Amino acid sequence: MITVHEAHEIITATVTPCGPAVAAPLRQLRGRVLAEEIRAGFAMPRFTNAAMDGFAVRHNEIAGASEDAPVTLPVSQELAAGALRVAPLAPQTCARIMTGAPVPEGADTVVPFEQTSGFESAAVEFYKAPKQGANIRHAGEEVVAGALLAAAGTRVTPAEIALLATFGVASALVRPQPRVSIITVGDELRLPGEPIEPLAIYNSNLPLLETCVEAAGAEVTQTRQLRDDRQAIREALAAAIAESDVIVTAGGISTGEFDFMHEALDALGVEQRFWKVAQKPGKPVYFGATAAGKLVFALPGNPVSALVCLLEYALPALALMQGATPAPKFTATLDEPFPADRKRYRFLFGATQIENGEIRCRISQQTDSHMLTALREADCLIEAEASPEPLPAGSLVTCSWLPWANAF
């Protein structure tokens, strides 16, 4: 049996990037990991433009304007957003201008129409002079040409998609999505929607693991629910290894009479890298690899144990395969004692809140490995080293966000 930290080191040493980069169109970039850095091809804003509807003026020509002594200037041109030709502003005139329209050469201030006699007349009275330079967005003030927009290894969210579109990026190189097969095992399991006998249970592992794997940017190529049948398990694993980069299983990996997963993996030539980690829950987790570099994560069957092991080991591996950095962990302050384990690394689900600028966390009420109700309102996984005593309230603990806490 190894430690949690040793398990992470083994996985990191085993995982390799998943194939060469491929091009993907902008609309398909969400959730993918960039294989190239993308820089701004031009400055943003591309040209100096108006930040609101009003009149472009030379500030010194309206500097003394007030309601009692308005300054009147004739309108020499009208500029709408999208104007492609703009004449310089003639002295002692103003330009009627709309938000986003280019500011004419010579103008240095935009006066909101609310501070004037309005848009209708050919000559405009100015009742107030804003600060010089007011209401103008200057070319390049947001982004200079050549600035880094997105680094290689960035997982693309809608924010990056909008930013890339703003700079005319139609496609980008991304890492291939790891192909993942998910297999759950158990005579007692039934799929949601199927009739169920009094002593059977519905399979929550399959949809939960599938959803989390997809959220990690991977492609689920197949899902299978199997009975506790030695031959069926071996055949399903063989097919999964043939067509996938990663195989995730749940159930059948402990030492019971009907736990055939380990035996089948050995028979198929999967090299065990570790089996059993000193942690609670999820002690019987297995990690192995084939000679061709296919990865196998065999998780315990209890739903909470399966999810903890997926989050802690399989999802970081999927990130590494895509050239991304696994999601960083963070530190939070316990609101209540944490029931640490004397011999094993302890994981519990919890919920966070911000109090006086500090992240605080509380433990979910249901803590047993079969109790998925612990996930209700949970947004983080709390962890702690083995300890003979519970950690007192106020202790600092390490946490990681659950996939749905930062979903995009």
Rosetta blueprint (number, residue, H / E / L):
1 M L
2 I E
3 T L
4 V H
5 H H
6 E H
7 A H
8 H H
9 E H
10 I H
11 I H
12 T H
13 A H
14 T H
15 V L
16 T L
17 P L
18 C L
19 G L
20 P L
21 A L
22 V E
23 A E
24 A E
25 P E
26 L H
27 R H
28 Q H
29 L L
30 R L
31 G L
32 R L
33 V E
34 L E
35 A L
36 E L
37 E L
38 I E
39 R E
40 A L
41 G L
42 F L
43 A L
44 M E
45 P L
46 R L
47 F L
48 T L
49 N E
50 A E
51 A L
52 M L
53 D L
54 G E
55 F E
56 A E
57 V E
58 R L
59 H H
60 N H
61 E H
62 I H
63 A L
64 G L
65 A L
66 S L
67 E L
68 D L
69 A L
70 P L
71 V E
72 T E
73 L E
74 P E
75 V E
76 S E
77 Q E
78 E E
79 L E
80 A L
81 A L
82 G L
83 A L
84 L L
85 R L
86 V L
87 A L
88 P L
89 L L
90 A L
91 P L
92 Q L
93 T L
94 C E
95 A E
96 R E
97 I E
98 M L
99 T L
100 G L
101 A L
102 P E
103 V L
104 P L
105 E L
106 G L
107 A L
108 D L
109 T E
110 V E
111 V E
112 P E
113 F H
114 E H
115 Q H
116 T E
117 S L
118 G L
119 F L
120 E L
121 S L
122 A L
123 A E
124 V E
125 E E
126 F E
127 Y L
128 K L
129 A L
130 P L
131 K L
132 Q L
133 G L
134 A L
135 N L
136 I E
137 R E
138 H L
139 A L
140 G L
141 E L
142 E L
143 V E
144 V L
145 A L
146 G L
147 A L
148 L E
149 L E
150 A E
151 A L
152 A L
153 G L
154 T L
155 R E
156 V L
157 T L
158 P H
159 A H
160 E H
161 I H
162 A H
163 L H
164 L H
165 A H
166 T H
167 F L
168 G L
169 V L
170 A L
171 S E
172 A E
173 L E
174 V E
175 R L
176 P L
177 Q L
178 P L
179 R E
180 V E
181 S E
182 I E
183 I E
184 T E
185 V E
186 G L
187 D L
188 E L
189 L E
190 R E
191 L L
192 P L
193 G L
194 E L
195 P L
196 I L
197 E L
198 P L
199 L L
200 A L
201 I E
202 Y E
203 N L
204 S L
205 N H
206 L H
207 P H
208 L H
209 L H
210 E H
211 T H
212 C H
213 V H
214 E H
215 A H
216 A L
217 G L
218 A L
219 E E
220 V E
221 T E
222 Q E
223 T E
224 R E
225 Q E
226 L E
227 R L
228 D L
229 D L
230 R H
231 Q H
232 A H
233 I H
234 R H
235 E H
236 A H
237 L H
238 A H
239 A H
240 A H
241 I H
242 A H
243 E H
244 S L
245 D L
246 V E
247 I E
248 V E
249 T E
250 A E
251 G L
252 G L
253 I L
254 S L
255 T L
256 G L
257 E L
258 F L
259 D L
260 F L
261 M H
262 H H
263 E H
264 A H
265 L H
266 D H
267 A H
268 L L
269 G L
270 V L
271 E E
272 Q E
273 R E
274 F E
275 W E
276 K L
277 V E
278 A L
279 Q E
280 K E
281 P L
282 G L
283 K L
284 P L
285 V L
286 Y E
287 F E
288 G E
289 A E
290 T L
291 A L
292 A L
293 G L
294 K L
295 L E
296 V E
297 F E
298 A E
299 L E
300 P L
301 G L
302 N L
303 P H
304 V H
305 S H
306 A H
307 L H
308 V H
309 C H
310 L H
311 L H
312 E H
313 Y H
314 A H
315 L H
316 P H
317 A H
318 L H
319 A H
320 L H
321 M H
322 Q L
323 G L
324 A L
325 T L
326 P L
327 A L
328 P L
329 K L
330 F E
331 T E
332 A E
333 T E
334 L E
335 D L
336 E L
337 P L
338 F E
339 P L
340 A L
341 D L
342 R L
343 K L
344 R L
345 Y E
346 R E
347 F E
348 L E
349 F E
350 G E
351 A E
352 T E
353 Q E
354 I E
355 E E
356 N L
357 G L
358 E E
359 I E
360 R E
361 C E
362 R E
363 I E
364 S L
365 Q L
366 Q L
367 T L
368 D L
369 S L
370 H L
371 M L
372 L H
373 T H
374 A H
375 L H
376 R L
377 E L
378 A L
379 D L
380 C E
381 L E
382 I E
383 E E
384 A E
385 E L
386 A L
387 S L
388 P L
389 E L
390 P L
391 L E
392 P L
393 A L
394 G L
395 S L
396 L E
397 V E
398 T E
399 C E
400 S E
401 W E
402 L L
403 P H
404 W H
405 A H
406 N H
407 A L
408 F L
